[in-house]
Amino acid sequence: MKNWEHRIHSDLAILRGKPVIKGTRLSVEFLLERLADGWKEEDLLENYPRLTPEDIQAVFAYALEG
């Protein structure tokens, strides 16, 4: 996913400007930490119902560019 900008944004009023999934308070950093801790995509989707598979792809794309 090259257009992660459609799913991730930063706003100083939300988590002090950390990049988050739009419409949530789930930061890219938080999601990457969960994945690094061994969570699977299914775990994230089950525990955070507003999250979509496309959001997770956007997190990877964002991290790759960062």
LUMTI-289863 format. One record per atom (N, C-alpha, C): residue number from 1; residue in three letters; chain; atom name; x, y, z. Coordinates in Angstrom, 2 decimals. Layout:
# LUMTI-289863
<atom n="NUM" res="ALA" chain="A" atom="CA" xx="X" yy="Y" zz="Z"/>
...
END
This chain:
# LUMTI-289863
<atom n="1" res="MET" chain="A" atom="N" xx="0.85" yy="-1.18" zz="0.00"/>
<atom n="1" res="MET" chain="A" atom="CA" xx="0.00" yy="0.00" zz="0.00"/>
<atom n="1" res="MET" chain="A" atom="C" xx="0.89" yy="1.23" zz="0.00"/>
<atom n="2" res="LYS" chain="A" atom="N" xx="0.85" yy="1.95" zz="-1.08"/>
<atom n="2" res="LYS" chain="A" atom="CA" xx="1.68" yy="3.14" zz="-1.19"/>
<atom n="2" res="LYS" chain="A" atom="C" xx="0.98" yy="4.36" zz="-0.61"/>
<atom n="3" res="ASN" chain="A" atom="N" xx="-0.33" yy="4.34" zz="-0.56"/>
<atom n="3" res="ASN" chain="A" atom="CA" xx="-1.08" yy="5.51" zz="-0.10"/>
<atom n="3" res="ASN" chain="A" atom="C" xx="-1.48" yy="5.40" zz="1.36"/>
<atom n="4" res="TRP" chain="A" atom="N" xx="-0.49" yy="5.20" zz="2.23"/>
<atom n="4" res="TRP" chain="A" atom="CA" xx="-0.80" yy="5.10" zz="3.65"/>
<atom n="4" res="TRP" chain="A" atom="C" xx="-1.38" yy="6.41" zz="4.18"/>
<atom n="5" res="GLU" chain="A" atom="N" xx="-1.14" yy="7.52" zz="3.45"/>
<atom n="5" res="GLU" chain="A" atom="CA" xx="-1.63" yy="8.83" zz="3.90"/>
<atom n="5" res="GLU" chain="A" atom="C" xx="-3.15" yy="8.86" zz="4.03"/>
<atom n="6" res="HIS" chain="A" atom="N" xx="-3.85" yy="7.96" zz="3.33"/>
<atom n="6" res="HIS" chain="A" atom="CA" xx="-5.31" yy="7.92" zz="3.40"/>
<atom n="6" res="HIS" chain="A" atom="C" xx="-5.78" yy="7.28" zz="4.71"/>
<atom n="7" res="ARG" chain="A" atom="N" xx="-4.88" yy="6.61" zz="5.41"/>
<atom n="7" res="ARG" chain="A" atom="CA" xx="-5.27" yy="5.87" zz="6.61"/>
<atom n="7" res="ARG" chain="A" atom="C" xx="-4.55" yy="6.33" zz="7.87"/>
<atom n="8" res="ILE" chain="A" atom="N" xx="-3.43" yy="7.02" zz="7.72"/>
<atom n="8" res="ILE" chain="A" atom="CA" xx="-2.62" yy="7.44" zz="8.87"/>
<atom n="8" res="ILE" chain="A" atom="C" xx="-2.44" yy="8.94" zz="8.83"/>
<atom n="9" res="HIS" chain="A" atom="N" xx="-2.58" yy="9.57" zz="9.99"/>
<atom n="9" res="HIS" chain="A" atom="CA" xx="-2.34" yy="11.01" zz="10.05"/>
<atom n="9" res="HIS" chain="A" atom="C" xx="-1.81" yy="11.39" zz="11.43"/>
<atom n="10" res="SER" chain="A" atom="N" xx="-1.34" yy="12.60" zz="11.53"/>
<atom n="10" res="SER" chain="A" atom="CA" xx="-0.84" yy="13.15" zz="12.79"/>
<atom n="10" res="SER" chain="A" atom="C" xx="-1.61" yy="14.42" zz="13.10"/>
<atom n="11" res="ASP" chain="A" atom="N" xx="-1.97" yy="14.56" zz="14.37"/>
<atom n="11" res="ASP" chain="A" atom="CA" xx="-2.70" yy="15.73" zz="14.84"/>
<atom n="11" res="ASP" chain="A" atom="C" xx="-2.21" yy="16.00" zz="16.26"/>
<atom n="12" res="LEU" chain="A" atom="N" xx="-1.71" yy="17.20" zz="16.50"/>
<atom n="12" res="LEU" chain="A" atom="CA" xx="-1.18" yy="17.51" zz="17.82"/>
<atom n="12" res="LEU" chain="A" atom="C" xx="-2.20" yy="17.30" zz="18.94"/>
<atom n="13" res="ALA" chain="A" atom="N" xx="-3.48" yy="17.35" zz="18.62"/>
<atom n="13" res="ALA" chain="A" atom="CA" xx="-4.53" yy="17.15" zz="19.63"/>
<atom n="13" res="ALA" chain="A" atom="C" xx="-4.76" yy="15.67" zz="19.95"/>
<atom n="14" res="ILE" chain="A" atom="N" xx="-4.16" yy="14.77" zz="19.16"/>
<atom n="14" res="ILE" chain="A" atom="CA" xx="-4.33" yy="13.33" zz="19.37"/>
<atom n="14" res="ILE" chain="A" atom="C" xx="-2.97" yy="12.71" zz="19.65"/>
<atom n="15" res="LEU" chain="A" atom="N" xx="-2.80" yy="12.20" zz="20.85"/>
<atom n="15" res="LEU" chain="A" atom="CA" xx="-1.56" yy="11.54" zz="21.26"/>
<atom n="15" res="LEU" chain="A" atom="C" xx="-0.32" yy="12.39" zz="20.97"/>
<atom n="16" res="ARG" chain="A" atom="N" xx="-0.47" yy="13.69" zz="21.20"/>
<atom n="16" res="ARG" chain="A" atom="CA" xx="0.66" yy="14.63" zz="21.03"/>
<atom n="16" res="ARG" chain="A" atom="C" xx="1.29" yy="14.59" zz="19.65"/>
<atom n="17" res="GLY" chain="A" atom="N" xx="0.47" yy="14.29" zz="18.64"/>
<atom n="17" res="GLY" chain="A" atom="CA" xx="0.95" yy="14.33" zz="17.27"/>
<atom n="17" res="GLY" chain="A" atom="C" xx="1.56" yy="13.04" zz="16.75"/>
<atom n="18" res="LYS" chain="A" atom="N" xx="1.50" yy="11.97" zz="17.54"/>
<atom n="18" res="LYS" chain="A" atom="CA" xx="2.00" yy="10.69" zz="17.02"/>
<atom n="18" res="LYS" chain="A" atom="C" xx="1.14" yy="10.27" zz="15.84"/>
<atom n="19" res="PRO" chain="A" atom="N" xx="1.73" yy="9.62" zz="14.85"/>
<atom n="19" res="PRO" chain="A" atom="CA" xx="0.92" yy="9.13" zz="13.74"/>
<atom n="19" res="PRO" chain="A" atom="C" xx="-0.04" yy="8.04" zz="14.24"/>
<atom n="20" res="VAL" chain="A" atom="N" xx="-1.31" yy="8.18" zz="13.87"/>
<atom n="20" res="VAL" chain="A" atom="CA" xx="-2.36" yy="7.25" zz="14.30"/>
<atom n="20" res="VAL" chain="A" atom="C" xx="-3.19" yy="6.82" zz="13.09"/>
<atom n="21" res="ILE" chain="A" atom="N" xx="-3.92" yy="5.72" zz="13.26"/>
<atom n="21" res="ILE" chain="A" atom="CA" xx="-4.90" yy="5.31" zz="12.26"/>
<atom n="21" res="ILE" chain="A" atom="C" xx="-6.05" yy="6.31" zz="12.35"/>
<atom n="22" res="LYS" chain="A" atom="N" xx="-6.44" yy="6.87" zz="11.22"/>
<atom n="22" res="LYS" chain="A" atom="CA" xx="-7.51" yy="7.86" zz="11.20"/>
<atom n="22" res="LYS" chain="A" atom="C" xx="-8.77" yy="7.30" zz="11.86"/>
<atom n="23" res="GLY" chain="A" atom="N" xx="-9.42" yy="8.13" zz="12.67"/>
<atom n="23" res="GLY" chain="A" atom="CA" xx="-10.65" yy="7.73" zz="13.34"/>
<atom n="23" res="GLY" chain="A" atom="C" xx="-10.42" yy="6.92" zz="14.60"/>
<atom n="24" res="THR" chain="A" atom="N" xx="-9.14" yy="6.75" zz="14.99"/>
<atom n="24" res="THR" chain="A" atom="CA" xx="-8.83" yy="5.99" zz="16.20"/>
<atom n="24" res="THR" chain="A" atom="C" xx="-7.76" yy="6.74" zz="16.99"/>
<atom n="25" res="ARG" chain="A" atom="N" xx="-7.44" yy="6.19" zz="18.14"/>
<atom n="25" res="ARG" chain="A" atom="CA" xx="-6.30" yy="6.66" zz="18.92"/>
<atom n="25" res="ARG" chain="A" atom="C" xx="-5.22" yy="5.58" zz="18.94"/>
<atom n="26" res="LEU" chain="A" atom="N" xx="-5.23" yy="4.73" zz="17.93"/>
<atom n="26" res="LEU" chain="A" atom="CA" xx="-4.24" yy="3.67" zz="17.81"/>
<atom n="26" res="LEU" chain="A" atom="C" xx="-3.04" yy="4.19" zz="17.03"/>
<atom n="27" res="SER" chain="A" atom="N" xx="-1.92" yy="4.33" zz="17.72"/>
<atom n="27" res="SER" chain="A" atom="CA" xx="-0.74" yy="4.87" zz="17.05"/>
<atom n="27" res="SER" chain="A" atom="C" xx="-0.03" yy="3.77" zz="16.27"/>
<atom n="28" res="VAL" chain="A" atom="N" xx="0.69" yy="4.20" zz="15.26"/>
<atom n="28" res="VAL" chain="A" atom="CA" xx="1.53" yy="3.30" zz="14.47"/>
<atom n="28" res="VAL" chain="A" atom="C" xx="2.51" yy="2.60" zz="15.41"/>
<atom n="29" res="GLU" chain="A" atom="N" xx="3.09" yy="3.36" zz="16.30"/>
<atom n="29" res="GLU" chain="A" atom="CA" xx="4.06" yy="2.81" zz="17.25"/>
<atom n="29" res="GLU" chain="A" atom="C" xx="3.44" yy="1.70" zz="18.10"/>
<atom n="30" res="PHE" chain="A" atom="N" xx="2.24" yy="1.94" zz="18.63"/>
<atom n="30" res="PHE" chain="A" atom="CA" xx="1.55" yy="0.95" zz="19.46"/>
<atom n="30" res="PHE" chain="A" atom="C" xx="1.30" yy="-0.34" zz="18.68"/>
<atom n="31" res="LEU" chain="A" atom="N" xx="0.82" yy="-0.20" zz="17.45"/>
<atom n="31" res="LEU" chain="A" atom="CA" xx="0.52" yy="-1.37" zz="16.65"/>
<atom n="31" res="LEU" chain="A" atom="C" xx="1.78" yy="-2.15" zz="16.30"/>
<atom n="32" res="LEU" chain="A" atom="N" xx="2.86" yy="-1.46" zz="15.97"/>
<atom n="32" res="LEU" chain="A" atom="CA" xx="4.12" yy="-2.14" zz="15.69"/>
<atom n="32" res="LEU" chain="A" atom="C" xx="4.66" yy="-2.84" zz="16.94"/>
<atom n="33" res="GLU" chain="A" atom="N" xx="4.48" yy="-2.22" zz="18.10"/>
<atom n="33" res="GLU" chain="A" atom="CA" xx="4.90" yy="-2.86" zz="19.35"/>
<atom n="33" res="GLU" chain="A" atom="C" xx="4.14" yy="-4.16" zz="19.58"/>
<atom n="34" res="ARG" chain="A" atom="N" xx="2.83" yy="-4.13" zz="19.35"/>
<atom n="34" res="ARG" chain="A" atom="CA" xx="2.03" yy="-5.36" zz="19.53"/>
<atom n="34" res="ARG" chain="A" atom="C" xx="2.54" yy="-6.45" zz="18.59"/>
<atom n="35" res="LEU" chain="A" atom="N" xx="2.78" yy="-6.10" zz="17.34"/>
<atom n="35" res="LEU" chain="A" atom="CA" xx="3.27" yy="-7.08" zz="16.37"/>
<atom n="35" res="LEU" chain="A" atom="C" xx="4.64" yy="-7.61" zz="16.78"/>
<atom n="36" res="ALA" chain="A" atom="N" xx="5.50" yy="-6.74" zz="17.27"/>
<atom n="36" res="ALA" chain="A" atom="CA" xx="6.83" yy="-7.15" zz="17.73"/>
<atom n="36" res="ALA" chain="A" atom="C" xx="6.73" yy="-8.07" zz="18.94"/>
<atom n="37" res="ASP" chain="A" atom="N" xx="5.66" yy="-7.91" zz="19.73"/>
<atom n="37" res="ASP" chain="A" atom="CA" xx="5.44" yy="-8.77" zz="20.90"/>
<atom n="37" res="ASP" chain="A" atom="C" xx="4.85" yy="-10.12" zz="20.53"/>
<atom n="38" res="GLY" chain="A" atom="N" xx="4.61" yy="-10.33" zz="19.24"/>
<atom n="38" res="GLY" chain="A" atom="CA" xx="4.11" yy="-11.62" zz="18.79"/>
<atom n="38" res="GLY" chain="A" atom="C" xx="2.64" yy="-11.67" zz="18.43"/>
<atom n="39" res="TRP" chain="A" atom="N" xx="1.95" yy="-10.54" zz="18.54"/>
<atom n="39" res="TRP" chain="A" atom="CA" xx="0.54" yy="-10.53" zz="18.13"/>
<atom n="39" res="TRP" chain="A" atom="C" xx="0.48" yy="-10.78" zz="16.63"/>
<atom n="40" res="LYS" chain="A" atom="N" xx="-0.57" yy="-11.44" zz="16.21"/>
<atom n="40" res="LYS" chain="A" atom="CA" xx="-0.84" yy="-11.65" zz="14.80"/>
<atom n="40" res="LYS" chain="A" atom="C" xx="-1.86" yy="-10.61" zz="14.33"/>
<atom n="41" res="GLU" chain="A" atom="N" xx="-1.96" yy="-10.45" zz="13.03"/>
<atom n="41" res="GLU" chain="A" atom="CA" xx="-2.93" yy="-9.51" zz="12.48"/>
<atom n="41" res="GLU" chain="A" atom="C" xx="-4.33" yy="-9.83" zz="13.01"/>
<atom n="42" res="GLU" chain="A" atom="N" xx="-4.66" yy="-11.11" zz="13.10"/>
<atom n="42" res="GLU" chain="A" atom="CA" xx="-5.97" yy="-11.51" zz="13.59"/>
<atom n="42" res="GLU" chain="A" atom="C" xx="-6.20" yy="-11.04" zz="15.04"/>
<atom n="43" res="ASP" chain="A" atom="N" xx="-5.14" yy="-11.07" zz="15.84"/>
<atom n="43" res="ASP" chain="A" atom="CA" xx="-5.24" yy="-10.61" zz="17.23"/>
<atom n="43" res="ASP" chain="A" atom="C" xx="-5.59" yy="-9.13" zz="17.28"/>
<atom n="44" res="LEU" chain="A" atom="N" xx="-4.92" yy="-8.35" zz="16.44"/>
<atom n="44" res="LEU" chain="A" atom="CA" xx="-5.20" yy="-6.91" zz="16.39"/>
<atom n="44" res="LEU" chain="A" atom="C" xx="-6.64" yy="-6.66" zz="15.95"/>
<atom n="45" res="LEU" chain="A" atom="N" xx="-7.06" yy="-7.34" zz="14.91"/>
<atom n="45" res="LEU" chain="A" atom="CA" xx="-8.42" yy="-7.12" zz="14.38"/>
<atom n="45" res="LEU" chain="A" atom="C" xx="-9.49" yy="-7.55" zz="15.38"/>
<atom n="46" res="GLU" chain="A" atom="N" xx="-9.21" yy="-8.60" zz="16.14"/>
<atom n="46" res="GLU" chain="A" atom="CA" xx="-10.17" yy="-9.07" zz="17.13"/>
<atom n="46" res="GLU" chain="A" atom="C" xx="-10.26" yy="-8.11" zz="18.32"/>
<atom n="47" res="ASN" chain="A" atom="N" xx="-9.12" yy="-7.61" zz="18.75"/>
<atom n="47" res="ASN" chain="A" atom="CA" xx="-9.08" yy="-6.75" zz="19.93"/>
<atom n="47" res="ASN" chain="A" atom="C" xx="-9.43" yy="-5.29" zz="19.64"/>
<atom n="48" res="TYR" chain="A" atom="N" xx="-9.29" yy="-4.88" zz="18.41"/>
<atom n="48" res="TYR" chain="A" atom="CA" xx="-9.58" yy="-3.50" zz="18.01"/>
<atom n="48" res="TYR" chain="A" atom="C" xx="-10.49" yy="-3.53" zz="16.79"/>
<atom n="49" res="PRO" chain="A" atom="N" xx="-11.80" yy="-3.69" zz="17.01"/>
<atom n="49" res="PRO" chain="A" atom="CA" xx="-12.75" yy="-3.91" zz="15.91"/>
<atom n="49" res="PRO" chain="A" atom="C" xx="-12.81" yy="-2.80" zz="14.86"/>
<atom n="50" res="ARG" chain="A" atom="N" xx="-12.41" yy="-1.59" zz="15.21"/>
<atom n="50" res="ARG" chain="A" atom="CA" xx="-12.43" yy="-0.50" zz="14.22"/>
<atom n="50" res="ARG" chain="A" atom="C" xx="-11.25" yy="-0.59" zz="13.26"/>
<atom n="51" res="LEU" chain="A" atom="N" xx="-10.27" yy="-1.40" zz="13.60"/>
<atom n="51" res="LEU" chain="A" atom="CA" xx="-9.09" yy="-1.59" zz="12.76"/>
<atom n="51" res="LEU" chain="A" atom="C" xx="-9.42" yy="-2.53" zz="11.60"/>
<atom n="52" res="THR" chain="A" atom="N" xx="-8.85" yy="-2.24" zz="10.43"/>
<atom n="52" res="THR" chain="A" atom="CA" xx="-9.08" yy="-3.07" zz="9.26"/>
<atom n="52" res="THR" chain="A" atom="C" xx="-7.75" yy="-3.66" zz="8.76"/>
<atom n="53" res="PRO" chain="A" atom="N" xx="-7.82" yy="-4.70" zz="7.95"/>
<atom n="53" res="PRO" chain="A" atom="CA" xx="-6.58" yy="-5.22" zz="7.36"/>
<atom n="53" res="PRO" chain="A" atom="C" xx="-5.83" yy="-4.15" zz="6.56"/>
<atom n="54" res="GLU" chain="A" atom="N" xx="-6.57" yy="-3.27" zz="5.92"/>
<atom n="54" res="GLU" chain="A" atom="CA" xx="-5.94" yy="-2.18" zz="5.15"/>
<atom n="54" res="GLU" chain="A" atom="C" xx="-5.20" yy="-1.21" zz="6.07"/>
<atom n="55" res="ASP" chain="A" atom="N" xx="-5.72" yy="-0.99" zz="7.27"/>
<atom n="55" res="ASP" chain="A" atom="CA" xx="-5.03" yy="-0.14" zz="8.24"/>
<atom n="55" res="ASP" chain="A" atom="C" xx="-3.69" yy="-0.75" zz="8.62"/>
<atom n="56" res="ILE" chain="A" atom="N" xx="-3.68" yy="-2.05" zz="8.82"/>
<atom n="56" res="ILE" chain="A" atom="CA" xx="-2.44" yy="-2.73" zz="9.20"/>
<atom n="56" res="ILE" chain="A" atom="C" xx="-1.43" yy="-2.66" zz="8.06"/>
<atom n="57" res="GLN" chain="A" atom="N" xx="-1.89" yy="-2.83" zz="6.83"/>
<atom n="57" res="GLN" chain="A" atom="CA" xx="-1.01" yy="-2.68" zz="5.67"/>
<atom n="57" res="GLN" chain="A" atom="C" xx="-0.44" yy="-1.26" zz="5.63"/>
<atom n="58" res="ALA" chain="A" atom="N" xx="-1.25" yy="-0.28" zz="5.95"/>
<atom n="58" res="ALA" chain="A" atom="CA" xx="-0.79" yy="1.11" zz="5.96"/>
<atom n="58" res="ALA" chain="A" atom="C" xx="0.30" yy="1.32" zz="7.01"/>
<atom n="59" res="VAL" chain="A" atom="N" xx="0.17" yy="0.65" zz="8.15"/>
<atom n="59" res="VAL" chain="A" atom="CA" xx="1.20" yy="0.74" zz="9.20"/>
<atom n="59" res="VAL" chain="A" atom="C" xx="2.53" yy="0.23" zz="8.66"/>
<atom n="60" res="PHE" chain="A" atom="N" xx="2.50" yy="-0.90" zz="7.96"/>
<atom n="60" res="PHE" chain="A" atom="CA" xx="3.75" yy="-1.44" zz="7.38"/>
<atom n="60" res="PHE" chain="A" atom="C" xx="4.33" yy="-0.48" zz="6.34"/>
<atom n="61" res="ALA" chain="A" atom="N" xx="3.47" yy="0.07" zz="5.49"/>
<atom n="61" res="ALA" chain="A" atom="CA" xx="3.94" yy="1.00" zz="4.45"/>
<atom n="61" res="ALA" chain="A" atom="C" xx="4.53" yy="2.25" zz="5.08"/>
<atom n="62" res="TYR" chain="A" atom="N" xx="3.87" yy="2.75" zz="6.13"/>
<atom n="62" res="TYR" chain="A" atom="CA" xx="4.37" yy="3.93" zz="6.83"/>
<atom n="62" res="TYR" chain="A" atom="C" xx="5.75" yy="3.63" zz="7.44"/>
<atom n="63" res="ALA" chain="A" atom="N" xx="5.88" yy="2.49" zz="8.09"/>
<atom n="63" res="ALA" chain="A" atom="CA" xx="7.16" yy="2.13" zz="8.72"/>
<atom n="63" res="ALA" chain="A" atom="C" xx="8.25" yy="1.96" zz="7.68"/>
<atom n="64" res="LEU" chain="A" atom="N" xx="7.91" yy="1.42" zz="6.54"/>
<atom n="64" res="LEU" chain="A" atom="CA" xx="8.89" yy="1.22" zz="5.48"/>
<atom n="64" res="LEU" chain="A" atom="C" xx="9.43" yy="2.55" zz="4.97"/>
<atom n="65" res="GLU" chain="A" atom="N" xx="8.57" yy="3.55" zz="4.85"/>
<atom n="65" res="GLU" chain="A" atom="CA" xx="9.00" yy="4.86" zz="4.36"/>
<atom n="65" res="GLU" chain="A" atom="C" xx="9.73" yy="5.65" zz="5.44"/>
<atom n="66" res="GLY" chain="A" atom="N" xx="9.42" yy="5.36" zz="6.69"/>
<atom n="66" res="GLY" chain="A" atom="CA" xx="10.00" yy="6.11" zz="7.81"/>
<atom n="66" res="GLY" chain="A" atom="C" xx="11.39" yy="5.73" zz="8.06"/>
END
